[in-house]
């Protein structure tokens, strides 16, 4: 299995403090990750599309908050689905990230085929480390 030295990570969450904490958790595990966070979901979707188009087949990890004004995390997923359906985003892994303790959110996330997992905020270093280990992203 191929291991990578650098990873593209995109965080889409309307809370800048949560974004900062998520970035810190990721950097504590692997400082070489290329991390971009967005409080505007549309900007995050555009960045993911750009990464997918420029780096077809490359690994991109996206953490998407569920509850956001404007576009919810579920709507972000709807925008990303066509990229995955057309085969260009084979390396895109989407994880829902939420402070919600609603069991239905978790169940809904696991029932969407393009969602790879669900994490409660704040994302811990251990969560990210486990994700990397299980996925062999690095």
ZILINGI-V765808 format. One record per residue. RES is the residue in one letter. SS is DSSP state (~ for helix, > for strand, _ for the rest). PHI is phi in whole degrees, -180 to 180 (* if undefined). OMEGA is omega in whole degrees, -180 to 180 (none if undefined). Layout:
res->RES ss->SS phi->PHI omega->OMEGA
res->RES ss->SS phi->PHI omega->OMEGA
//
This chain:
res->X ss->_ phi->* omega->180
res->X ss->_ phi->-77 omega->176
res->X ss->_ phi->-112 omega->-177
res->X ss->_ phi->-114 omega->177
res->X ss->_ phi->-91 omega->-175
res->X ss->_ phi->-136 omega->-177
res->X ss->_ phi->-131 omega->173
res->X ss->> phi->-93 omega->178
res->X ss->> phi->-125 omega->179
res->X ss->> phi->-121 omega->179
res->X ss->> phi->-113 omega->178
res->X ss->> phi->-120 omega->-176
res->X ss->_ phi->-156 omega->-178
res->X ss->_ phi->-74 omega->-178
res->X ss->_ phi->-103 omega->-178
res->X ss->~ phi->-60 omega->179
res->X ss->~ phi->-68 omega->177
res->X ss->~ phi->-61 omega->178
res->X ss->~ phi->-60 omega->-179
res->X ss->~ phi->-63 omega->179
res->X ss->~ phi->-65 omega->178
res->X ss->~ phi->-64 omega->178
res->X ss->~ phi->-59 omega->-180
res->X ss->~ phi->-62 omega->179
res->X ss->~ phi->-62 omega->-179
res->X ss->~ phi->-67 omega->-179
res->X ss->~ phi->-64 omega->179
res->X ss->~ phi->-70 omega->179
res->X ss->~ phi->-91 omega->-177
res->X ss->_ phi->-151 omega->-173
res->X ss->_ phi->-72 omega->-178
res->X ss->_ phi->-87 omega->-180
res->X ss->_ phi->-66 omega->176
res->X ss->> phi->-93 omega->-172
res->X ss->> phi->-113 omega->173
res->X ss->> phi->-129 omega->177
res->X ss->> phi->-120 omega->-177
res->X ss->> phi->-134 omega->173
res->X ss->_ phi->-91 omega->176
res->X ss->_ phi->-102 omega->-177
res->X ss->~ phi->-56 omega->-179
res->X ss->~ phi->-63 omega->177
res->X ss->~ phi->-64 omega->178
res->X ss->~ phi->-65 omega->177
res->X ss->~ phi->-61 omega->179
res->X ss->~ phi->-60 omega->-180
res->X ss->~ phi->-66 omega->178
res->X ss->~ phi->-62 omega->179
res->X ss->~ phi->-60 omega->179
res->X ss->~ phi->-64 omega->179
res->X ss->~ phi->-62 omega->-179
res->X ss->~ phi->-64 omega->-179
res->X ss->~ phi->-70 omega->-178
res->X ss->~ phi->-82 omega->-173
res->X ss->_ phi->-127 omega->-176
res->X ss->_ phi->-52 omega->179
res->X ss->_ phi->90 omega->179
res->X ss->_ phi->-72 omega->180
res->X ss->_ phi->-79 omega->175
res->X ss->> phi->-131 omega->177
res->X ss->> phi->-106 omega->179
res->X ss->> phi->-120 omega->173
res->X ss->> phi->-107 omega->-175
res->X ss->> phi->-122 omega->176
res->X ss->> phi->-71 omega->-179
res->X ss->_ phi->-80 omega->-173
res->X ss->_ phi->-99 omega->178
res->X ss->_ phi->-137 omega->174
res->X ss->_ phi->-73 omega->-178
res->X ss->_ phi->83 omega->176
res->X ss->_ phi->-105 omega->175
res->X ss->_ phi->-78 omega->176
res->X ss->~ phi->-59 omega->179
res->X ss->~ phi->-66 omega->178
res->X ss->~ phi->-70 omega->175
res->X ss->~ phi->-61 omega->178
res->X ss->~ phi->-58 omega->179
res->X ss->~ phi->-60 omega->178
res->X ss->~ phi->-72 omega->-178
res->X ss->~ phi->-85 omega->-177
res->X ss->~ phi->-54 omega->-179
res->X ss->~ phi->-62 omega->178
res->X ss->~ phi->-63 omega->-180
res->X ss->~ phi->-77 omega->-179
res->X ss->~ phi->-62 omega->-179
res->X ss->_ phi->-83 omega->174
res->X ss->_ phi->85 omega->-179
res->X ss->_ phi->-75 omega->-174
res->X ss->_ phi->-108 omega->-179
res->X ss->_ phi->-61 omega->-178
res->X ss->_ phi->-92 omega->-179
res->X ss->> phi->-83 omega->175
res->X ss->> phi->-120 omega->-177
res->X ss->> phi->-111 omega->177
res->X ss->> phi->-124 omega->176
res->X ss->> phi->-79 omega->-178
res->X ss->> phi->-131 omega->-174
res->X ss->> phi->-149 omega->173
res->X ss->_ phi->-89 omega->-180
res->X ss->_ phi->-68 omega->174
res->X ss->_ phi->-103 omega->180
res->X ss->_ phi->-71 omega->-180
res->X ss->~ phi->-59 omega->180
res->X ss->~ phi->-64 omega->177
res->X ss->~ phi->-63 omega->-180
res->X ss->~ phi->-64 omega->179
res->X ss->~ phi->-63 omega->179
res->X ss->~ phi->-61 omega->180
res->X ss->~ phi->-60 omega->-178
res->X ss->~ phi->-73 omega->178
res->X ss->_ phi->-96 omega->175
res->X ss->_ phi->-100 omega->-173
res->X ss->_ phi->-55 omega->-177
res->X ss->_ phi->-86 omega->178
res->X ss->> phi->-91 omega->-177
res->X ss->> phi->-87 omega->-180
res->X ss->> phi->176 omega->-176
res->X ss->> phi->-140 omega->177
res->X ss->> phi->-128 omega->174
res->X ss->> phi->-87 omega->177
res->X ss->_ phi->-76 omega->-5
res->X ss->_ phi->-80 omega->175
res->X ss->_ phi->-65 omega->-180
res->X ss->_ phi->-93 omega->176
res->X ss->~ phi->-59 omega->180
res->X ss->~ phi->-65 omega->177
res->X ss->~ phi->-57 omega->-178
res->X ss->~ phi->-68 omega->178
res->X ss->~ phi->-60 omega->178
res->X ss->~ phi->-62 omega->179
res->X ss->~ phi->-61 omega->180
res->X ss->~ phi->-63 omega->-178
res->X ss->~ phi->-63 omega->-179
res->X ss->~ phi->-69 omega->-176
res->X ss->~ phi->-93 omega->-174
res->X ss->_ phi->54 omega->-178
res->X ss->_ phi->-73 omega->-171
res->X ss->_ phi->-83 omega->none
//
